[in-house]
Amino acid sequence: MVNQEEKLQQFERITHQIIDDWYERVKQNYVTDQDSRDLGIEPELKRFHESGNHRIKFSRQQELDVTYGLGVKRENERFLVESSVNNKSEGFDYGAFVNRLKSHYWRSRNEKPWTEPDFDHFTYQDLLSFKPLMGQSVSLDMRKDKADIIRLSFAVNPFHEDLLLSRKDFLRDLIEEYCLAPLRRIYAESYRER
């Protein structure tokens, strides 16, 4: 039987890989650290890995300055998957952004998008609990002279941990498509409207 620390490491490897794969998919469109050294200009794309938190930063002068994060931690005997976005842009409407997030997750929580027999009877909410309320699953950390951070927390259902970890491909897709992709899309839409 896998203990809680080993499970945390498995979740950690998955979130690490999601950020690495995202970086590899988009790096040809940005100046990377390596390109920066060769060209003598600032990098537009970076990735950072720390225990429990993995980030990808996009930075184009006068156009884009955003960092997305993805991580996992244990809290009150449950695993929490946390996705985040760091916002430095002035005039960003946090209220509208959070309302869009709440609306999206409220609608999608009862969807059953899977066709595989092991998972076809589960909703998103069955596997990853998300309460779309400020102060619960959504938090905003406004920091003077630094980027503000919007965090989304998804609680892994402890009754399904072993099933999810036995199917890492499924778990990876679940985290990427439910925890990260909507945040990316809704942030990009809100950023363009500011």
NORQUIHU-V616361 format. One record per helix or strand of 3 or more residues. SS is the DSSP state (alpha for helix, beta for strand). FROM is the first residue (numbers start at 1). TO is the last residue. If there is no record, write none. Layout:
BEGIN
ss/from/to
SS/FROM/TO
SS/FROM/TO
END
This chain:
BEGIN
ss/from/to
alpha/4/29
alpha/33/39
beta/45/50
beta/53/60
beta/64/75
beta/78/87
alpha/94/108
alpha/124/127
beta/138/141
beta/148/156
alpha/158/166
alpha/168/193
END
